[in-house]
Amino acid sequence: MNLIAPLLSPETVLLEQSFSSKKKLFEHAAELLATRHALKATDVFTSLFERERLGSTALGYGIAIPHGRIKGLDDACGALYRMKTPLEFDAPDNQPVSLCFILLVPKNANEQHLQILGELAQMFGDEAMRARMLAAPTSTDLIALIGAWTS
């Protein structure tokens, strides 16, 4: 079962993005997801920023999965960013981030949250999949690639 593909749309898969910092990325993601899901951008930003302060959400290999719990959110949602210029993220392997999946879940969605994070970690842990994600020419192609992926 693929829990990731349903979280994405062509509007939430952004290719060749450039940000000067994690904070700027989080601000952009907060505006994007708040608009699409009738949330307050400040709540989204605060959730992402506070989680990141606990420790980097970078996994290594140029991947990060910033995530947050949002009061008033009914279902998990996400956005995938592919960076034009890799972004410094305090990764365990010191590599800057090229692929960043922003995940938001409802405040009390413990099991679902862990299942989605686990599936993201499996998908991003697949070296061939990472290469295909970095090479996908369009947002639609990238969503199709993720939709076809199985753990």
MITIKOL-388382 format. One record per residue (C-alpha): chain; residue number from 1; x, y, z; residue in one letter. Coordinates in steps of 0.2 Angstrom, whole numbers, always signed. Layout:
BEGIN
(atom A, NUM, (X, Y, Z), A)
...
***
This chain:
BEGIN
(atom A, 1, (+0, +0, +0), M)
(atom A, 2, (+7, +17, -5), N)
(atom A, 3, (+3, +30, +8), L)
(atom A, 4, (+13, +44, +0), I)
(atom A, 5, (+6, +47, -17), A)
(atom A, 6, (-12, +52, -11), P)
(atom A, 7, (-4, +66, -1), L)
(atom A, 8, (+3, +74, -17), L)
(atom A, 9, (-4, +84, -32), S)
(atom A, 10, (+5, +94, -46), P)
(atom A, 11, (+3, +109, -35), E)
(atom A, 12, (+12, +102, -20), T)
(atom A, 13, (+26, +94, -30), V)
(atom A, 14, (+38, +109, -33), L)
(atom A, 15, (+54, +106, -44), L)
(atom A, 16, (+70, +116, -46), E)
(atom A, 17, (+66, +127, -30), Q)
(atom A, 18, (+79, +138, -22), S)
(atom A, 19, (+79, +144, -4), F)
(atom A, 20, (+92, +153, +6), S)
(atom A, 21, (+88, +143, +22), S)
(atom A, 22, (+77, +130, +30), K)
(atom A, 23, (+67, +144, +38), K)
(atom A, 24, (+63, +151, +20), K)
(atom A, 25, (+58, +133, +14), L)
(atom A, 26, (+47, +131, +29), F)
(atom A, 27, (+39, +148, +26), E)
(atom A, 28, (+35, +143, +8), H)
(atom A, 29, (+28, +126, +13), A)
(atom A, 30, (+18, +134, +27), A)
(atom A, 31, (+9, +146, +14), E)
(atom A, 32, (+7, +132, +1), L)
(atom A, 33, (-1, +120, +13), L)
(atom A, 34, (-11, +132, +23), A)
(atom A, 35, (-19, +139, +7), T)
(atom A, 36, (-23, +121, +1), R)
(atom A, 37, (-29, +114, +17), H)
(atom A, 38, (-38, +129, +26), A)
(atom A, 39, (-25, +131, +39), L)
(atom A, 40, (-15, +145, +47), K)
(atom A, 41, (+2, +147, +39), A)
(atom A, 42, (+9, +153, +56), T)
(atom A, 43, (+3, +136, +64), D)
(atom A, 44, (+11, +126, +50), V)
(atom A, 45, (+27, +136, +51), F)
(atom A, 46, (+28, +135, +70), T)
(atom A, 47, (+25, +116, +70), S)
(atom A, 48, (+39, +113, +57), L)
(atom A, 49, (+51, +125, +65), F)
(atom A, 50, (+49, +118, +82), E)
(atom A, 51, (+51, +100, +77), R)
(atom A, 52, (+67, +105, +67), E)
(atom A, 53, (+74, +113, +83), R)
(atom A, 54, (+73, +96, +92), L)
(atom A, 55, (+85, +89, +79), G)
(atom A, 56, (+87, +89, +60), S)
(atom A, 57, (+74, +80, +50), T)
(atom A, 58, (+88, +77, +37), A)
(atom A, 59, (+91, +58, +34), L)
(atom A, 60, (+107, +59, +24), G)
(atom A, 61, (+109, +56, +6), Y)
(atom A, 62, (+102, +73, +1), G)
(atom A, 63, (+85, +69, +9), I)
(atom A, 64, (+75, +78, +23), A)
(atom A, 65, (+57, +74, +30), I)
(atom A, 66, (+52, +90, +40), P)
(atom A, 67, (+35, +85, +48), H)
(atom A, 68, (+23, +93, +61), G)
(atom A, 69, (+7, +90, +70), R)
(atom A, 70, (-7, +102, +66), I)
(atom A, 71, (-22, +105, +77), K)
(atom A, 72, (-38, +106, +66), G)
(atom A, 73, (-30, +96, +51), L)
(atom A, 74, (-42, +81, +47), D)
(atom A, 75, (-30, +71, +36), D)
(atom A, 76, (-11, +70, +32), A)
(atom A, 77, (-5, +81, +18), C)
(atom A, 78, (+12, +84, +11), G)
(atom A, 79, (+23, +93, -2), A)
(atom A, 80, (+38, +88, -11), L)
(atom A, 81, (+52, +100, -15), Y)
(atom A, 82, (+66, +96, -27), R)
(atom A, 83, (+80, +109, -24), M)
(atom A, 84, (+89, +118, -39), K)
(atom A, 85, (+103, +122, -26), T)
(atom A, 86, (+104, +109, -12), P)
(atom A, 87, (+100, +116, +5), L)
(atom A, 88, (+111, +115, +21), E)
(atom A, 89, (+100, +105, +33), F)
(atom A, 90, (+112, +98, +47), D)
(atom A, 91, (+111, +81, +39), A)
(atom A, 92, (+120, +67, +48), P)
(atom A, 93, (+131, +64, +33), D)
(atom A, 94, (+134, +83, +31), N)
(atom A, 95, (+126, +82, +13), Q)
(atom A, 96, (+115, +96, +8), P)
(atom A, 97, (+97, +92, +4), V)
(atom A, 98, (+90, +90, -14), S)
(atom A, 99, (+74, +81, -10), L)
(atom A, 100, (+63, +87, +4), C)
(atom A, 101, (+46, +80, +9), F)
(atom A, 102, (+36, +91, +20), I)
(atom A, 103, (+23, +81, +30), L)
(atom A, 104, (+9, +87, +41), L)
(atom A, 105, (-3, +76, +51), V)
(atom A, 106, (-17, +79, +62), P)
(atom A, 107, (-13, +83, +80), K)
(atom A, 108, (-17, +65, +87), N)
(atom A, 109, (-12, +54, +72), A)
(atom A, 110, (+1, +44, +80), N)
(atom A, 111, (+0, +27, +70), E)
(atom A, 112, (-4, +35, +53), Q)
(atom A, 113, (+11, +48, +56), H)
(atom A, 114, (+23, +34, +60), L)
(atom A, 115, (+17, +23, +45), Q)
(atom A, 116, (+19, +37, +33), I)
(atom A, 117, (+36, +42, +40), L)
(atom A, 118, (+42, +24, +39), G)
(atom A, 119, (+36, +23, +21), E)
(atom A, 120, (+45, +39, +16), L)
(atom A, 121, (+61, +33, +24), A)
(atom A, 122, (+60, +16, +14), Q)
(atom A, 123, (+56, +25, -2), M)
(atom A, 124, (+70, +38, +0), F)
(atom A, 125, (+82, +24, +6), G)
(atom A, 126, (+81, +16, -11), D)
(atom A, 127, (+96, +23, -21), E)
(atom A, 128, (+88, +19, -38), A)
(atom A, 129, (+72, +28, -33), M)
(atom A, 130, (+81, +43, -27), R)
(atom A, 131, (+90, +44, -44), A)
(atom A, 132, (+74, +43, -53), R)
(atom A, 133, (+66, +56, -42), M)
(atom A, 134, (+80, +68, -45), L)
(atom A, 135, (+79, +65, -64), A)
(atom A, 136, (+59, +66, -66), A)
(atom A, 137, (+56, +80, -79), P)
(atom A, 138, (+39, +86, -72), T)
(atom A, 139, (+29, +86, -56), S)
(atom A, 140, (+16, +74, -64), T)
(atom A, 141, (+30, +62, -69), D)
(atom A, 142, (+37, +63, -51), L)
(atom A, 143, (+20, +59, -44), I)
(atom A, 144, (+18, +44, -56), A)
(atom A, 145, (+35, +38, -50), L)
(atom A, 146, (+30, +39, -32), I)
(atom A, 147, (+13, +31, -36), G)
(atom A, 148, (+21, +16, -44), A)
(atom A, 149, (+33, +13, -30), W)
(atom A, 150, (+30, -1, -18), T)
(atom A, 151, (+40, -6, -2), S)
***
